[in-house]
Amino acid sequence: MASVQLPDIDLTGRVVIVTGAERGLGRAMALALAEKGAQITVASPDKAGLDEVAHEIEKIAGKGHALAVATDITDLAACQNCLDRTIDAFGDLHVLVNNARRFHRGPGIPAEGNNLKFWETDPRIYRETVTVNVVGTFNMSRTAARYFLRKEYGKIINLTTSIHNFYKECQSPYGVTKAAIDSSTYIWADDLKGKGVDVNCLLPGGACDSDPNRPPRPGRQLLPIDVMNPVLVWLASARSDGQTAGRYNGSLWNPALDPDRAAAGCREEPSIRGAG
């Protein structure tokens, strides 16, 4: 059951690709978009997990609202296949949500995750994390941007993290890759300025209840898994047209405000701009 109230915004007719959508934040975002009427391609290498989410989407929004496409975002041809199949199924693409990232915890990784001093980090895990989080996000964005440029309209939404993860100890490689995503967001937004394509990043604003492998910690309160969904719905809608190079914090959303004012209140100062 949803724990946050979505804004009164209709996404009927909007077509969205959500990567990493078979679980966690990706699944939560896909279901929120479905609740508002969007047609959604869910993408990840886990086809069985995608099929389950697609079934959930169609229970919410009806038949014809979901497409599951097995996609390895580190493979540029797979990214193009995801776009092509989306257009074949829905006739268009309006929004790309870059949520996919290398799992922080799981088999072969300590219970607390890959939070190690940089010299203790497994070089294989470092390389895989950079490849998925940075190169994979570039691959999907490049593929979508070339389509958006032809139609002179589109939105790219990149998932990032709290700024303290960019510099605190034991955040290499994860914090490194998310700092790269922030940087990419601002660079791509400038590259696309005046071309009808907006690029923004979105973050929960704290540790989120999205990882079943996260060990319990007494006294820790996690943000709800759907904390970003109100901002996501606004960013995916025409109401955000022209808003670009932003960093939106889901935990700052005020549901008592008009959606445009609530979204403005979620916009943080970019983390790496104007610094000399």
For each residue, the residues with C-beta under 8 A, 3 or more apart:
1:
2: 5 6 32 35 226 229
3: 224 225 226
4: 224 226 227 229 230 253 255
5: 2 230 255
6: 2 9 32 35 36 229 230 233
7: 230 233 234 255 259 262
8: 259
9: 6 36 233 234 237 239 259
10: 36 37
11: 14 16 33 36 37 38 233 236 237
12: 36 37 38
13: 37 39
14: 11 33 37 38 39 94 95 236 237
15: 38 39 40 41 86 90 91 92 93 94 95
16: 11 33 38 39 40 41 93 94 95 96 97 236
17: 40 41 43 82 83 86 93 95 96 97 140 144
18: 21 26 29 30 33 40 41 42 43 97 99
19: 26 43 44 71 73 96 97 98 99 100 136 140
20: 23 24 25 26 43 44 99 100 101
21: 18 26 27 29 30 40 42 43 44 50 53 99
22: 26 27 42 44 46 49 50 52 53
23: 20 26 27 46 49
24: 20 27 28 210 211 225
25: 20 28 29 99 159 204 208 210 225 228
26: 18 19 20 21 22 23 29 30 42 44 97 99 100
27: 21 22 23 24 30 31 53 56
28: 24 25 31 32 210 225 226 229
29: 18 21 25 26 32 33 97 99 226 228 229 232
30: 18 21 26 27 33 34 40 42 53 57
31: 27 28 34 35 53 56 57 60
32: 2 6 28 29 35 36 226 229 232 233
33: 11 14 16 18 29 30 36 38 40 232 233 236
34: 30 31 37 38 40 56 57 60 61 65 66
35: 2 6 31 32 60 61
36: 6 9 10 11 12 32 33 233
37: 10 11 12 13 14 34 61 65
38: 11 12 14 15 16 33 34 61 65 95 236
39: 13 14 15 16 61 64 65 66 67 89 90
40: 15 16 17 18 21 30 33 34 57 65 66 67
41: 15 16 17 18 66 67 68 69 82 85 86 89 90
42: 18 21 22 26 30 50 53 54 57 66 67 68 69
43: 17 18 19 20 21 50 68 69 70 71 73 82 100
44: 19 20 21 22 26 49 50 70 71 100
45: 70 71 72
46: 22 23 49 50 70
47: 50 51 68 70
48: 51 52
49: 22 23 44 46 52 53
50: 21 22 42 43 44 46 47 53 54 68 69 70
51: 47 48 54 55 68
52: 22 48 49 55 56
53: 21 22 27 30 31 42 49 50 56 57 66 68
54: 42 50 51 57 58 66 67 68
55: 51 52 58 59 66
56: 27 31 34 52 53 59 60
57: 30 31 34 40 42 53 54 60 61 65 66
58: 54 55 61 62 63 64 65 66
59: 55 56
60: 31 34 35 56 57 65
61: 34 35 37 38 39 57 58 65 66
62: 58 65
63: 58
64: 39 58
65: 34 37 38 39 40 57 58 60 61 62
66: 34 39 40 41 42 53 54 55 57 58 61
67: 39 40 41 42 54 85 86 89 90
68: 41 42 43 47 50 51 53 54
69: 41 42 43 50 81 82 85 86
70: 43 44 45 46 47 50
71: 19 43 44 45 78 79 81 82
72: 45 75 78
73: 19 43 78 79 100 132 136 137 139 140
74: 131 132 135 136 139
75: 72 78 79 139
76: 79 80 139 142 143
77: 80 81
78: 71 72 73 75 81 82
79: 71 73 75 76 82 83 139 140 142 143
80: 76 77 83 84 143
81: 69 71 77 78 84 85
82: 17 41 43 69 71 78 79 85 86 140 143
83: 17 79 80 86 87 93 143 144 147
84: 80 81 87 88
85: 41 67 69 81 82 88 89
86: 15 17 41 67 69 82 83 89 90 93
87: 83 84 90 91 92 93 147
88: 84 85
89: 39 41 67 85 86
90: 15 39 41 67 86 87 93
91: 15 87
92: 15 87 151
93: 15 16 17 83 86 87 90 96 144 147 148 154
94: 14 15 16 153 154 155 236
95: 14 15 16 17 38 154 155 156 157 235 236
96: 16 17 19 93 140 141 144 154 155 156 157
97: 16 17 18 19 26 29 157 159 232 236
98: 19 137 140 141 156 157 158 159 181
99: 18 19 20 21 25 26 29 159
100: 19 20 26 43 44 73 132 136 137 140
101: 20 104 129 132 133 159 177
102: 125 128 129 131 132 133
103: 106 109
104: 101 109 113 114 174 211
105: 109 110 111 112 113 114 211 213 214
106: 103 109 213
107:
108:
109: 103 104 105 106 113 114 125
110: 105 113 114 115 116
111: 105 213 215
112: 105 115 215
113: 104 105 109 110 214
114: 104 105 109 110 121 122 125 129 173 174
115: 110 112 170 171
116: 110 120 121 170
117: 120 121 169 170
118: 121 172
119:
120: 116 117
121: 114 116 117 118 125 126 172 173
122: 114 125 126
123: 126 127
124: 127 128
125: 102 109 114 121 122 128 129 173
126: 121 122 123 129 130 172 173
127: 123 124 130 131
128: 102 124 125 131 132
129: 101 102 114 125 126 132 133 173 174 177
130: 126 127 133 134 135 173 176 177 180
131: 74 102 127 128 134 135 136
132: 73 74 100 101 102 128 129 135 136
133: 101 102 129 130 136 137 174 177 178 180 181
134: 130 131 137 138 177 180 181 184
135: 74 130 131 132 138 139
136: 19 73 74 100 131 132 133 139 140
137: 73 98 100 133 134 140 141 158 181 184
138: 134 135 141 142 184
139: 73 74 75 76 79 135 136 142 143
140: 17 19 73 79 82 96 98 100 136 137 143 144
141: 96 98 137 138 144 145 156 158 184 188 199
142: 76 79 138 139 145 146
143: 76 79 80 82 83 139 140 146 147
144: 17 83 93 96 140 141 147 148 154 156
145: 141 142 148 149 154 156 188 192 197
146: 142 143 149 150
147: 83 87 93 143 144 150 151 154
148: 93 144 145 151 152 153 154 156 192 196 197
149: 145 146 152 154 192 195 197
150: 146 147
151: 92 147 148 154 196
152: 148 149 195 196 197
153: 94 148 196 197
154: 93 94 95 96 144 145 147 148 149 151 196 197 198
155: 94 95 96 197 198 199 200 235 236 240
156: 95 96 98 141 144 145 148 188 197 198 199 200
157: 95 96 97 98 200 201 202 232 235 236
158: 98 137 141 181 184 185 199 200 201 202
159: 25 97 98 99 101 181 201 202 203
160: 178 181 182 185 201 202 203 247
161: 165 166 174 175 178 203
162: 165 203 205 206
163: 166 167 271
164: 167 168
165: 161 162 168 171 174 175 178
166: 161 163 171 175 176 178 179 182 271
167: 163 164 171 175
168: 164 165 171 175
169: 117
170: 115 116 117
171: 115 165 166 167 168 174 175 176
172: 118 121 126 175 176
173: 114 121 125 126 129 130 176 177
174: 104 114 129 133 161 165 171 177 178
175: 161 165 166 167 168 171 172 178 179
176: 130 166 171 172 173 179 180
177: 101 129 130 133 134 173 174 180 181
178: 133 160 161 165 166 174 175 181 182
179: 166 175 176 182 183 271 272
180: 130 133 134 176 177 183 184
181: 98 133 134 137 158 159 160 177 178 184 185 201
182: 160 166 178 179 185 186 201 247 270 271 272
183: 179 180 186 187 272
184: 134 137 138 141 158 180 181 187 188
185: 158 160 181 182 188 189 199 200 201 245 247
186: 182 183 189 190 245 270 272 273
187: 183 184 190 191
188: 141 145 156 184 185 191 192 199
189: 185 186 192 193 198 199 200 244 245
190: 186 187 193 245
191: 187 188
192: 145 148 149 188 189 195 197 198 199 244
193: 189 190 244
194:
195: 149 152 192
196: 148 151 152 153 154
197: 145 148 149 152 153 154 155 156 192 244
198: 154 155 156 189 192 240 241 242 243 244
199: 141 155 156 158 185 188 189 192 244 245
200: 155 156 157 158 185 189 235 240 243 244 245 246 247 248
201: 157 158 159 160 181 182 185 246 247 248
202: 157 158 159 160 228 231 232 235 248 250
203: 159 160 161 162 228 247 248 249 250
204: 25 207 208 223 227 228 249 250 251
205: 162 223 227 249 250 251 252
206: 162 222 223 251
207: 204 214 220 222 223
208: 25 204 211 222 223 224 225 227
209: 222 223 224 225
210: 24 25 28 225
211: 24 104 105 208 214
212:
213: 105 106 111
214: 105 113 207 211 222
215: 111 112
216: 220
217: 220
218:
219:
220: 207 216 217
221:
222: 206 207 208 209 214
223: 204 205 206 207 208 209 227 250 251
224: 3 4 208 209 227
225: 3 24 25 28 208 209 210
226: 2 3 4 28 29 32 229
227: 4 204 205 208 223 224 250 251 253
228: 25 29 202 203 204 231 232 250
229: 2 4 6 28 29 32 226 232 233 250
230: 4 5 6 7 233 234 250 253 255 259 262
231: 202 228 234 235 248 249 250 253 263 266
232: 29 32 33 97 157 202 228 229 235 236 250
233: 6 7 9 11 32 33 36 229 230 236 237
234: 7 9 230 231 237 239 240 259 260 262 263
235: 95 155 157 200 202 231 232 240 243 248 263
236: 11 14 16 33 38 94 95 97 155 157 232 233 240
237: 9 11 14 233 234 240
238: 241
239: 9 234 259 260 263
240: 155 198 200 234 235 236 237 243 263
241: 198 238
242: 198
243: 198 200 235 240 246 263
244: 189 192 193 197 198 199 200
245: 185 186 189 190 199 200 270 273
246: 200 201 243 267 270
247: 160 182 185 200 201 203 267 268 269 270 271
248: 200 201 202 203 231 235 263 266 267 268
249: 203 204 205 231 252 266 267 268
250: 202 203 204 205 223 227 228 229 230 231 232 253 266
251: 204 205 206 223 227
252: 205 249 265 266 268
253: 4 227 230 231 250 262 263 265 266
254: 257 261 262 265
255: 4 5 7 230 262
256:
257: 254 261 262 265
258: 261 262
259: 7 8 9 230 234 239 262 263
260: 234 239 263 264
261: 254 257 258 264 265
262: 7 230 234 253 254 255 257 258 259 265 266
263: 231 234 235 239 240 243 248 253 259 260 266 267
264: 260 261 267
265: 252 253 254 257 261 262
266: 231 248 249 250 252 253 262 263
267: 246 247 248 249 263 264
268: 247 248 249 252 271
269: 247 273
270: 182 186 245 246 247 273 274
271: 163 166 179 182 247 268
272: 179 182 183 186 275
273: 186 245 269 270
274: 270
275: 272
276:
